[in-house]
Amino acid sequence: MEPVVTVGLDGSPESLAAARWAAEEAERRRLTLRLLHAWPLLLPESAHVPAEMDQNYWARRIVHKTRAELQKRHPGLSVVGSLIADDAQHALLQAASESEMTVLGSRGLVPVESFFLGDISMPVVARADGPVVLVRAGAGGPAPHPAPAAEGGVVVALKLHGPCDHLLAFAFTSAAARGVPLRAVHGQSLPVAAYAPWGLDHDVADEIARDARKQLDQVLRPWRDKFPHVEVADGIVLESPAKAVVSAAHGAGLLVVGRRKHRPVPAPHLGSVAQAAIHHARCPVAVVPHT
């Protein structure tokens, strides 16, 4: 199958913002954009049904209207529409296994709503085989056109233990495609041993930071060599990884976080860093599965 960027459409302002972002990303990567709308009650196409009785009218309208707008904005972009008679979650998970990335709309959340992202987005993010990017609509409703994603750099959240090649490949490729810097951030909470009766023991904290920086340098070195034109900055933040990542994402154009594919739990779920990023980062958030 031809490489594609897939965006899920449901007619909401959030999904329109996601489609606009996905169109820019597909054009930047020279990929086809697929507009996917899934509806279990979709009927087989019939040439003999009057327009006023066509039960597929609204489903087709969502895709056709979005496609027309995006092709006007990006005349050289290949855009295909895809109407699927299926449950949205199942259709998106299938699409994610076939796509370079899947893009979904994300609600503008406040703390009270932070555990109610939606019935579709969170399960797809937690189960998808490929990267899923969540894009917020503009504050107060959809903007006429979102700010270019390349205005800010790319931030990637890194652990220093375990494989992270898929995560770094996505982050470096995204930064290279945009021509923006990449910032690799590792957050690490200080152990009890770093505290003395009078407060923080700076000698212990400095030693922890130095060890973490050495490990981070080792992780990044082969990727710096592979992407010599990408400007890379790195940072060790001695606080909880979730707080460090959300803080680092301020002003970024894209935040990239990882998700383990195979967790030793009954059902897939997201870790604390991915949860914090999705709920609190204001920029688009890419969640990349890795082993």
Backbone bond lengths (Angstrom), bond angles and torsions (degrees), N, CA, C in turn:
res aa  C-N    CA-C-N  psi(-1)  N-CA   C-N-CA  omega(-1)  CA-C   N-CA-C  phi
1 M - - - 1.459 - - 1.525 110.15 -
2 E 1.323 115.93 141.12 1.462 120.89 178.80 1.528 110.13 -61.57
3 P 1.347 118.28 136.72 1.467 120.18 178.89 1.529 111.13 -59.33
4 V 1.323 116.12 133.86 1.462 120.77 -177.49 1.522 110.44 -137.89
5 V 1.330 113.70 157.19 1.459 121.80 163.64 1.519 105.65 -104.29
6 T 1.327 117.49 123.88 1.458 121.28 -178.44 1.521 110.02 -105.41
7 V 1.321 116.25 134.37 1.461 120.41 174.67 1.526 108.52 -121.84
8 G 1.331 115.53 134.15 1.459 120.95 177.66 1.513 110.83 -85.73
9 L 1.333 116.74 129.36 1.462 122.33 -179.32 1.523 110.41 -113.87
10 D 1.338 115.45 138.40 1.462 119.23 172.68 1.524 111.34 -137.82
11 G 1.331 117.49 9.08 1.450 121.09 179.16 1.515 114.71 87.94
12 S 1.319 118.29 -2.39 1.468 121.62 -178.62 1.526 110.88 -83.38
13 P 1.346 117.56 159.76 1.469 119.86 174.58 1.530 112.05 -58.46
14 E 1.344 116.11 -34.48 1.462 119.23 -179.92 1.527 111.32 -65.15
15 S 1.322 116.94 -40.95 1.463 118.67 -179.11 1.525 111.40 -71.72
16 L 1.344 117.17 -29.25 1.464 119.59 175.33 1.521 110.21 -68.22
17 A 1.339 117.36 -41.83 1.465 120.52 176.01 1.528 110.34 -60.84
18 A 1.340 115.80 -40.61 1.468 120.21 178.33 1.529 110.54 -63.28
19 A 1.335 116.97 -40.38 1.463 120.39 -179.62 1.521 111.01 -65.20
20 R 1.330 117.34 -40.95 1.467 120.47 178.40 1.527 110.64 -63.54
21 W 1.338 116.32 -43.50 1.465 119.61 179.02 1.532 110.11 -64.62
22 A 1.338 116.04 -43.60 1.468 120.31 -178.49 1.517 111.42 -63.15
23 A 1.340 117.32 -35.43 1.459 120.46 179.00 1.528 110.43 -64.18
24 E 1.329 116.70 -43.00 1.459 119.61 177.76 1.530 110.90 -63.37
25 E 1.328 115.53 -40.38 1.461 119.51 -178.77 1.524 110.92 -68.04
26 A 1.332 117.33 -42.86 1.465 120.46 178.86 1.524 110.95 -62.96
27 E 1.331 116.79 -41.53 1.463 119.86 178.88 1.526 110.49 -65.18
28 R 1.334 115.83 -41.53 1.469 120.67 -179.54 1.525 111.03 -62.18
29 R 1.335 116.30 -38.55 1.471 120.73 -178.04 1.529 112.74 -93.30
30 R 1.328 116.30 -0.04 1.463 122.09 -179.93 1.524 111.42 59.59
31 L 1.321 114.63 48.79 1.457 121.80 179.01 1.529 109.90 -119.29
32 T 1.306 115.87 162.60 1.462 121.77 173.65 1.525 109.49 -77.39
33 L 1.315 116.39 142.61 1.464 122.03 175.56 1.520 109.05 -101.46
34 R 1.329 115.96 126.67 1.467 120.71 177.29 1.522 109.32 -109.02
35 L 1.320 116.74 124.18 1.465 122.65 177.01 1.521 107.73 -96.84
36 L 1.316 116.24 114.07 1.462 120.49 -173.98 1.523 110.64 -111.71
37 H 1.323 115.19 126.41 1.466 120.99 171.83 1.520 107.85 -127.32
38 A 1.320 115.77 121.78 1.472 120.90 -179.15 1.520 109.60 -110.31
39 W 1.328 114.61 134.62 1.469 121.39 -179.43 1.520 108.11 -148.60
40 P 1.338 117.36 115.91 1.480 119.26 -175.78 1.523 113.64 -58.41
41 L 1.343 118.51 -27.41 1.461 121.29 -176.43 1.525 113.53 -91.46
42 L 1.331 116.48 10.80 1.458 119.93 178.88 1.530 109.59 -60.15
43 L 1.328 115.97 132.43 1.464 121.02 -178.47 1.518 110.67 -100.21
44 P 1.330 117.42 155.97 1.470 119.74 174.86 1.521 110.33 -59.07
45 E 1.336 115.56 144.64 1.461 120.23 -179.55 1.537 110.15 -62.31
46 S 1.329 115.34 139.82 1.462 120.44 176.63 1.517 108.95 -139.66
47 A 1.313 116.49 130.65 1.471 120.79 -178.98 1.522 112.10 -80.69
48 H 1.325 118.00 -6.38 1.457 120.39 -172.92 1.525 112.78 -107.38
49 V 1.329 117.66 8.19 1.467 120.44 -179.71 1.519 108.99 -93.44
50 P 1.352 118.31 124.24 1.468 120.35 177.13 1.531 110.67 -59.67
51 A 1.334 117.35 148.75 1.460 121.55 -176.59 1.512 111.98 -56.63
52 E 1.340 117.18 -38.66 1.470 119.89 -176.86 1.522 112.62 -70.98
53 M 1.339 117.40 -12.72 1.463 120.97 179.60 1.533 112.27 -111.84
54 D 1.319 116.26 5.89 1.460 120.48 -176.48 1.534 109.68 -78.16
55 Q 1.352 116.35 110.76 1.463 120.13 -179.06 1.525 112.36 -72.54
56 N 1.313 116.91 -12.17 1.465 119.96 178.05 1.525 112.50 -93.47
57 Y 1.333 117.01 4.60 1.466 120.06 -172.11 1.522 112.11 -56.23
58 W 1.340 116.93 -51.16 1.466 119.60 -174.82 1.527 111.93 -69.11
59 A 1.321 116.20 -35.57 1.461 118.41 177.29 1.526 110.61 -63.42
60 R 1.330 117.18 -44.60 1.464 120.88 178.63 1.522 111.15 -66.38
61 R 1.321 116.20 -37.62 1.460 120.45 -177.58 1.537 110.99 -64.08
62 I 1.351 116.76 -40.72 1.469 120.14 178.66 1.518 110.62 -57.11
63 V 1.335 116.19 -46.75 1.468 120.42 -177.66 1.526 111.26 -72.13
64 H 1.335 117.62 -46.31 1.456 120.81 -175.04 1.531 111.72 -65.96
65 K 1.322 116.93 -41.69 1.465 120.28 -179.46 1.527 110.79 -64.34
66 T 1.339 116.10 -43.80 1.461 119.78 179.72 1.525 110.56 -66.47
67 R 1.310 116.07 -41.48 1.471 119.45 179.70 1.522 111.16 -61.62
68 A 1.334 117.27 -42.19 1.460 120.89 -179.88 1.522 110.99 -62.17
69 E 1.334 116.75 -42.78 1.466 119.81 179.77 1.524 111.13 -64.14
70 L 1.322 115.95 -45.80 1.466 119.41 -175.47 1.532 111.50 -68.33
71 Q 1.303 117.22 -37.74 1.465 118.92 179.24 1.526 111.72 -70.30
72 K 1.332 116.38 -27.65 1.464 119.57 174.66 1.526 110.13 -69.13
73 R 1.344 116.43 -39.20 1.463 121.14 179.60 1.530 111.59 -75.29
74 H 1.342 115.65 -33.80 1.469 120.85 -175.29 1.535 108.41 -129.20
75 P 1.330 116.95 76.18 1.473 119.22 -173.22 1.518 114.57 -61.80
76 G 1.324 118.31 -23.49 1.456 119.77 -179.65 1.513 114.18 -92.43
77 L 1.320 116.83 0.38 1.466 120.91 -175.64 1.522 110.90 -85.02
78 S 1.326 116.47 135.47 1.468 121.44 173.83 1.522 108.70 -81.60
79 V 1.345 116.59 117.27 1.464 122.47 -178.03 1.516 108.72 -124.01
80 V 1.321 116.22 127.37 1.467 120.35 177.53 1.518 108.97 -123.02
81 G 1.324 115.73 143.51 1.461 121.59 176.80 1.509 110.62 -97.86
82 S 1.320 115.53 147.43 1.466 119.98 -178.20 1.527 108.91 -142.10
83 L 1.338 115.09 109.53 1.460 121.70 175.06 1.517 108.37 -101.61
84 I 1.329 116.96 125.63 1.458 121.09 -173.72 1.527 110.13 -126.65
85 A 1.323 115.89 130.38 1.462 121.05 177.15 1.520 108.46 -84.63
86 D 1.313 116.15 81.78 1.465 120.24 -174.85 1.514 108.86 -160.39
87 D 1.318 115.31 165.03 1.452 121.87 171.24 1.528 108.87 -64.01
88 A 1.331 116.85 137.95 1.464 120.86 -173.91 1.520 111.59 -60.18
89 Q 1.316 117.96 -44.40 1.466 120.26 -177.69 1.520 110.94 -61.96
90 H 1.315 117.31 -46.57 1.462 120.84 -179.76 1.520 110.66 -63.78
91 A 1.329 116.81 -41.78 1.463 120.46 -178.88 1.528 111.22 -64.58
92 L 1.325 116.88 -39.80 1.459 120.13 -179.13 1.520 111.73 -71.01
93 L 1.312 116.77 -36.92 1.469 119.59 177.36 1.526 110.55 -65.12
94 Q 1.335 116.09 -39.72 1.458 119.36 176.67 1.531 110.32 -65.19
95 A 1.335 116.10 -42.32 1.461 119.91 179.40 1.523 111.24 -63.62
96 A 1.330 117.03 -37.66 1.466 120.69 -179.10 1.517 111.62 -63.20
97 S 1.330 116.70 -31.61 1.462 119.88 179.53 1.524 111.83 -74.04
98 E 1.337 116.86 -13.79 1.462 121.45 -177.03 1.535 112.83 -110.46
99 S 1.336 117.57 -2.11 1.458 121.22 -169.83 1.523 111.92 -115.57
100 E 1.329 115.30 154.71 1.457 120.42 171.91 1.523 110.34 -64.36
101 M 1.312 115.29 -36.47 1.462 121.60 173.25 1.522 108.37 -160.53
102 T 1.324 115.42 157.51 1.456 122.32 176.22 1.514 107.46 -119.08
103 V 1.336 116.54 134.37 1.460 121.39 -175.58 1.519 108.96 -117.58
104 L 1.340 115.59 130.48 1.459 121.98 -179.08 1.516 110.38 -130.17
105 G 1.322 115.58 153.47 1.447 120.33 174.96 1.516 111.00 -77.18
106 S 1.323 115.11 147.17 1.464 121.30 179.63 1.516 108.48 -127.96
107 R 1.313 116.77 136.31 1.456 120.56 -179.73 1.518 111.37 -68.17
108 G 1.328 115.85 148.07 1.452 119.95 170.04 1.511 108.40 -75.05
109 L 1.327 117.36 107.57 1.457 121.32 -170.54 1.513 112.36 -98.18
110 V 1.316 114.95 150.16 1.456 122.39 167.68 1.510 106.13 -113.46
111 P 1.362 119.08 162.48 1.464 120.18 -174.60 1.526 114.64 -51.67
112 V 1.347 117.76 -37.43 1.461 119.69 -177.83 1.516 111.11 -62.97
113 E 1.362 116.38 -31.57 1.459 120.67 -176.66 1.525 112.92 -96.74
114 S 1.319 117.55 6.56 1.456 119.63 -166.03 1.518 115.00 -64.65
115 F 1.334 118.78 -13.08 1.460 119.79 177.58 1.527 111.93 -104.99
116 F 1.328 117.55 16.07 1.455 120.85 -176.61 1.525 110.36 -130.29
117 L 1.307 115.88 57.13 1.458 120.43 -178.82 1.526 110.94 -65.46
118 G 1.283 117.74 -33.31 1.456 119.83 -179.72 1.513 111.06 147.18
119 D 1.335 114.99 160.21 1.455 120.37 -176.76 1.519 112.62 -77.21
120 I 1.325 117.77 -15.61 1.449 121.09 -174.93 1.525 111.97 -105.63
121 S 1.332 116.97 -52.81 1.462 120.63 -170.82 1.520 113.25 -57.72
122 M 1.335 117.18 -49.41 1.459 119.71 -174.18 1.526 112.74 -64.02
123 P 1.345 119.79 -47.15 1.473 118.17 177.31 1.525 113.34 -61.78
124 V 1.329 117.19 -34.65 1.465 119.57 178.46 1.523 110.08 -67.27
125 V 1.341 116.59 -46.08 1.462 120.21 178.72 1.523 110.64 -59.09
126 A 1.327 116.93 -41.06 1.463 121.34 -175.18 1.522 113.44 -74.55
127 R 1.335 118.19 -20.14 1.465 120.61 -172.92 1.530 114.12 -117.86
128 A 1.310 118.51 -14.09 1.468 120.89 -171.47 1.518 111.91 -62.63
129 D 1.329 115.88 145.85 1.462 121.80 177.32 1.524 112.20 -78.03
130 G 1.326 117.25 -22.24 1.460 121.07 -178.03 1.516 111.29 -122.00
131 P 1.344 116.84 176.53 1.465 120.86 -179.85 1.525 112.28 -61.27
132 V 1.332 115.28 139.49 1.460 122.12 174.97 1.517 107.82 -122.68
133 V 1.332 116.04 129.50 1.460 121.53 179.56 1.523 108.59 -109.75
134 L 1.325 116.07 129.76 1.461 122.06 177.39 1.520 108.83 -105.67
135 V 1.340 115.51 130.01 1.460 122.21 -175.34 1.516 109.19 -124.25
136 R 1.315 117.08 129.60 1.456 121.91 177.87 1.519 110.66 -85.37
137 A 1.338 115.33 151.50 1.452 119.91 168.23 1.519 108.27 -77.18
138 G 1.333 116.90 162.64 1.458 120.48 178.56 1.515 110.89 -65.95
139 A 1.325 116.80 153.70 1.459 121.81 178.74 1.522 109.33 -59.97
140 G 1.342 115.26 133.54 1.457 120.32 178.47 1.516 113.20 78.13
141 G 1.334 117.99 14.42 1.451 120.43 179.12 1.510 110.34 119.91
142 P 1.323 116.94 172.97 1.455 120.25 -176.16 1.512 111.76 -69.37
143 A 1.315 116.56 134.78 1.457 120.73 174.98 1.513 108.87 -75.58
144 P 1.351 118.72 155.63 1.458 120.05 177.52 1.515 112.07 -56.12
145 H 1.328 115.17 -35.18 1.462 119.43 176.02 1.512 106.87 -158.67
146 P 1.326 119.48 126.43 1.458 120.52 -176.53 1.521 111.75 -68.11
147 A 1.331 115.62 155.37 1.456 119.91 177.10 1.516 109.48 -60.89
148 P 1.323 119.15 141.83 1.465 121.29 -179.60 1.511 111.23 -54.75
149 A 1.332 115.76 134.76 1.457 120.13 -176.59 1.512 111.93 -63.86
150 A 1.341 116.82 -22.58 1.455 119.55 -175.56 1.518 113.16 -79.05
151 E 1.350 117.85 -3.41 1.458 119.59 -178.36 1.524 111.70 -63.67
152 G 1.314 117.49 -34.85 1.455 121.24 177.95 1.510 110.32 -107.27
153 G 1.330 116.36 163.27 1.453 119.91 178.03 1.516 112.03 -78.06
154 V 1.320 114.53 -179.03 1.465 122.19 176.97 1.522 108.07 -102.24
155 V 1.317 116.35 133.04 1.460 122.48 176.30 1.523 108.01 -114.08
156 V 1.319 116.99 133.28 1.459 120.79 176.71 1.521 108.97 -122.73
157 A 1.335 115.63 132.74 1.456 121.63 178.38 1.519 109.03 -92.25
158 L 1.336 116.39 126.75 1.459 120.36 -174.37 1.517 112.13 -122.59
159 K 1.323 114.96 136.56 1.455 121.33 161.95 1.530 106.97 -91.70
160 L 1.295 116.93 160.58 1.468 119.58 -178.01 1.517 112.44 -105.51
161 H 1.316 116.93 5.11 1.459 120.64 178.98 1.524 108.50 -129.02
162 G 1.313 116.07 135.16 1.450 120.64 179.68 1.511 111.88 94.80
163 P 1.347 117.16 165.09 1.466 121.59 -176.67 1.526 111.44 -69.20
164 C 1.332 115.87 143.86 1.465 119.70 177.84 1.525 110.82 -144.82
165 D 1.343 117.84 22.52 1.458 120.81 -176.49 1.523 112.37 -62.70
166 H 1.341 117.80 -42.48 1.462 119.95 179.83 1.524 110.70 -62.28
167 L 1.302 115.86 -40.99 1.456 121.59 -179.72 1.527 111.17 -63.17
168 L 1.330 116.28 -48.68 1.458 120.43 -178.32 1.529 111.88 -70.28
169 A 1.321 117.32 -34.90 1.466 119.62 176.90 1.520 110.22 -61.03
170 F 1.324 116.88 -44.05 1.466 120.53 179.56 1.525 110.33 -65.28
171 A 1.331 116.89 -45.36 1.464 121.02 -176.92 1.526 111.65 -64.71
172 F 1.343 117.18 -47.02 1.458 119.96 -178.97 1.529 111.05 -67.31
173 T 1.319 117.29 -40.32 1.460 120.13 178.11 1.521 110.98 -62.77
174 S 1.319 116.70 -40.32 1.466 121.07 179.31 1.519 110.91 -64.97
175 A 1.331 117.34 -44.04 1.464 120.80 179.11 1.527 110.96 -65.11
176 A 1.342 116.31 -41.43 1.467 120.19 -179.90 1.526 111.10 -64.80
177 A 1.336 116.91 -41.39 1.463 120.64 -179.76 1.524 111.62 -63.81
178 R 1.329 116.65 -34.18 1.458 121.49 -179.24 1.529 113.07 -86.09
179 G 1.329 116.83 -20.64 1.449 120.01 -174.42 1.512 112.45 70.21
180 V 1.354 116.13 37.33 1.463 121.60 -178.08 1.522 109.48 -123.78
181 P 1.342 117.86 162.96 1.457 120.72 177.64 1.528 111.96 -68.51
182 L 1.314 114.13 157.08 1.459 122.07 174.30 1.527 108.07 -114.97
183 R 1.316 116.09 132.39 1.459 120.34 175.90 1.522 108.91 -116.89
184 A 1.314 116.09 120.60 1.468 122.01 177.80 1.522 108.55 -97.55
185 V 1.320 116.18 125.11 1.465 121.21 -175.01 1.522 109.82 -121.73
186 H 1.326 114.96 131.60 1.461 121.32 173.13 1.517 108.72 -123.12
187 G 1.316 115.98 119.47 1.457 121.08 176.47 1.514 109.92 -100.68
188 Q 1.320 116.31 138.32 1.468 120.70 -177.81 1.524 109.84 -143.17
189 S 1.315 115.32 117.58 1.459 119.51 177.15 1.525 109.59 -69.33
190 L 1.301 116.37 141.86 1.462 120.38 179.77 1.524 110.67 -78.68
191 P 1.334 117.04 140.10 1.463 120.55 177.96 1.529 110.51 -74.56
192 V 1.315 115.09 167.60 1.467 120.65 179.20 1.526 110.67 -57.77
193 A 1.344 116.66 -33.16 1.470 121.01 -177.68 1.521 112.83 -63.04
194 A 1.342 116.99 -16.47 1.458 119.55 -179.55 1.529 112.69 -81.83
195 Y 1.311 115.95 -2.25 1.464 119.41 -177.49 1.525 110.19 -114.41
196 A 1.309 114.55 136.97 1.459 122.15 175.86 1.533 108.17 -111.44
197 P 1.328 117.31 169.68 1.474 119.14 -179.84 1.527 112.75 -55.10
198 W 1.324 118.44 -28.32 1.462 121.02 -177.62 1.527 112.82 -93.68
199 G 1.342 116.30 -0.63 1.453 119.26 178.21 1.508 111.80 132.51
200 L 1.328 116.56 -153.13 1.460 121.94 -176.14 1.527 110.61 -69.87
201 D 1.331 115.55 132.53 1.463 121.37 173.98 1.531 106.83 -87.37
202 H 1.328 116.79 102.53 1.462 120.86 -172.85 1.528 112.21 -66.67
203 D 1.314 117.94 -28.73 1.463 119.86 178.44 1.526 110.57 -64.65
204 V 1.329 116.05 -43.75 1.471 120.44 178.42 1.522 110.05 -65.90
205 A 1.326 116.91 -44.22 1.466 120.89 -179.88 1.522 110.88 -61.81
206 D 1.321 117.57 -42.34 1.468 121.04 179.92 1.528 111.40 -64.17
207 E 1.321 116.61 -38.32 1.464 119.99 179.04 1.525 110.87 -65.97
208 I 1.325 116.14 -41.90 1.468 120.37 177.83 1.533 109.87 -61.88
209 A 1.325 116.45 -43.39 1.462 120.70 -179.61 1.531 111.04 -64.30
210 R 1.330 117.37 -41.08 1.477 120.28 179.67 1.523 111.18 -63.99
211 D 1.333 116.59 -42.80 1.465 119.54 179.48 1.533 110.80 -63.93
212 A 1.320 115.66 -41.84 1.462 119.91 -179.85 1.528 110.77 -65.13
213 R 1.324 117.24 -39.09 1.460 120.35 -179.83 1.529 111.24 -65.04
214 K 1.329 117.02 -40.02 1.465 119.88 177.25 1.525 110.64 -59.91
215 Q 1.320 116.09 -44.82 1.462 119.64 179.15 1.525 111.07 -64.25
216 L 1.329 116.24 -41.57 1.460 119.80 -179.83 1.527 110.70 -63.87
217 D 1.310 117.27 -40.87 1.469 121.26 177.45 1.527 111.05 -59.89
218 Q 1.334 116.60 -41.12 1.457 120.64 179.47 1.521 111.41 -65.03
219 V 1.329 116.49 -39.58 1.462 120.47 179.49 1.531 110.88 -65.99
220 L 1.319 117.17 -40.58 1.458 121.23 -173.54 1.529 113.58 -83.02
221 R 1.330 117.89 -22.94 1.461 120.46 -171.33 1.535 113.44 -54.12
222 P 1.345 119.48 -50.72 1.476 117.47 -178.56 1.519 113.11 -64.48
223 W 1.327 117.67 -27.83 1.459 120.52 -179.56 1.523 111.34 -78.82
224 R 1.331 116.52 -32.82 1.468 119.26 172.29 1.536 109.80 -61.49
225 D 1.336 116.21 -40.59 1.464 120.23 179.40 1.526 111.47 -66.96
226 K 1.314 116.85 -37.44 1.468 121.75 -177.87 1.522 111.56 -73.56
227 F 1.343 117.27 -31.17 1.464 122.22 -179.50 1.535 108.99 -122.75
228 P 1.337 117.31 69.37 1.470 119.55 -173.91 1.522 113.91 -65.28
229 H 1.333 117.73 -19.82 1.461 120.06 -177.61 1.532 112.32 -89.41
230 V 1.319 117.44 -4.23 1.462 120.30 177.95 1.526 109.18 -90.29
231 E 1.305 115.78 121.91 1.465 120.75 175.98 1.526 108.58 -73.99
232 V 1.320 116.70 124.35 1.472 121.17 -174.88 1.517 110.45 -119.22
233 A 1.311 115.11 128.75 1.463 121.91 171.15 1.513 107.49 -118.16
234 D 1.311 116.83 150.01 1.461 118.77 178.28 1.516 109.05 -133.88
235 G 1.314 114.15 156.11 1.451 118.83 -178.08 1.512 111.97 -148.14
236 I 1.313 115.82 136.30 1.454 123.07 172.37 1.524 106.99 -105.52
237 V 1.317 116.17 122.13 1.461 120.96 -178.47 1.520 108.12 -117.50
238 L 1.319 115.95 121.16 1.467 120.11 -177.19 1.523 110.85 -88.86
239 E 1.314 113.91 70.34 1.460 122.80 173.04 1.518 107.28 -156.18
240 S 1.304 117.38 -179.36 1.459 118.95 -175.34 1.527 110.19 -58.79
241 P 1.340 117.64 140.34 1.466 119.94 -179.13 1.526 113.13 -54.67
242 A 1.331 117.30 -39.63 1.463 120.05 -178.54 1.523 111.04 -62.49
243 K 1.324 117.55 -47.21 1.464 120.76 179.36 1.521 111.10 -64.47
244 A 1.324 116.14 -41.13 1.467 120.21 -178.71 1.523 110.98 -61.68
245 V 1.315 117.07 -41.63 1.464 121.13 -176.45 1.523 110.94 -71.05
246 V 1.321 117.55 -44.73 1.468 120.24 -180.00 1.522 110.40 -62.79
247 S 1.319 116.77 -40.28 1.466 120.64 178.20 1.524 111.07 -64.85
248 A 1.338 116.95 -41.88 1.464 120.98 -178.57 1.526 112.05 -67.19
249 A 1.337 117.10 -24.72 1.462 120.96 -176.74 1.522 112.85 -76.74
250 H 1.333 117.62 -10.00 1.469 120.25 -178.90 1.522 109.90 -60.64
251 G 1.322 116.54 121.47 1.458 121.19 179.86 1.513 114.95 83.79
252 A 1.334 117.73 -1.46 1.469 120.41 -179.49 1.521 110.74 -77.47
253 G 1.326 115.80 158.42 1.457 121.25 173.89 1.512 112.54 -89.14
254 L 1.340 116.38 -23.21 1.460 121.57 -179.47 1.518 108.46 -159.06
255 L 1.315 116.19 135.32 1.463 122.70 174.17 1.516 108.11 -112.33
256 V 1.334 116.47 130.19 1.462 121.94 -178.36 1.523 108.74 -115.66
257 V 1.329 116.35 123.42 1.460 121.68 178.33 1.526 108.60 -128.63
258 G 1.317 116.03 159.36 1.456 120.91 -177.96 1.520 112.70 -101.94
259 R 1.318 114.13 162.97 1.472 122.17 174.35 1.518 107.80 -145.23
260 R 1.316 116.37 129.04 1.459 119.58 177.27 1.524 110.21 -70.46
261 K 1.333 115.04 133.64 1.465 119.21 179.05 1.522 112.00 -71.31
262 H 1.311 115.73 -40.01 1.465 119.23 -171.87 1.528 109.58 -119.11
263 R 1.310 115.74 89.71 1.461 120.64 177.66 1.528 109.47 -92.95
264 P 1.320 118.09 144.56 1.463 120.80 179.76 1.524 111.87 -79.21
265 V 1.338 115.69 58.23 1.466 121.20 179.01 1.524 107.90 -136.10
266 P 1.336 118.43 160.87 1.464 120.18 -176.87 1.524 113.80 -61.90
267 A 1.341 118.51 -34.62 1.454 120.76 -177.05 1.523 109.88 -134.15
268 P 1.332 117.68 148.55 1.465 120.07 179.56 1.520 111.09 -61.04
269 H 1.306 116.15 142.94 1.459 120.41 175.06 1.519 108.49 -152.46
270 L 1.310 115.43 171.23 1.452 121.28 -178.00 1.515 110.52 -100.76
271 G 1.328 116.42 145.87 1.445 121.33 176.89 1.524 111.49 -75.30
272 S 1.313 116.01 174.64 1.463 120.74 -174.63 1.523 112.33 -64.87
273 V 1.327 118.16 -35.51 1.457 120.22 -179.13 1.531 110.31 -67.95
274 A 1.325 117.15 -46.98 1.466 120.30 178.40 1.520 110.97 -62.34
275 Q 1.326 117.38 -42.14 1.464 120.88 177.84 1.521 110.92 -59.16
276 A 1.327 116.52 -48.20 1.464 120.40 -179.11 1.524 110.96 -62.38
277 A 1.327 116.42 -42.07 1.460 120.28 -179.59 1.524 111.39 -61.87
278 I 1.320 116.41 -46.83 1.462 121.08 -177.67 1.525 111.21 -63.92
279 H 1.320 116.41 -41.79 1.453 119.77 -173.92 1.520 113.90 -81.43
280 H 1.329 118.06 -27.57 1.462 118.94 -169.12 1.520 115.59 -122.46
281 A 1.327 119.70 -22.55 1.463 120.19 178.25 1.522 109.25 -71.81
282 R 1.323 115.66 138.49 1.463 119.61 -177.41 1.528 112.61 -87.58
283 C 1.315 118.08 -19.50 1.463 121.30 -179.32 1.533 109.74 -87.25
284 P 1.333 118.45 167.89 1.462 120.16 172.28 1.519 111.25 -56.25
285 V 1.332 115.93 142.17 1.469 122.18 -177.44 1.525 109.02 -120.67
286 A 1.324 116.60 122.37 1.451 122.18 175.56 1.516 109.43 -99.64
287 V 1.327 116.91 124.13 1.460 122.04 177.16 1.522 106.97 -106.87
288 V 1.337 115.01 117.11 1.473 121.41 -172.61 1.523 109.26 -110.92
289 P 1.336 118.55 118.46 1.468 119.81 178.29 1.522 111.80 -74.26
290 H 1.308 116.39 143.53 1.462 121.31 176.03 1.524 108.28 -145.46
291 T 1.328 116.81 164.66 1.453 121.16 -176.28 1.511 109.84 -76.72
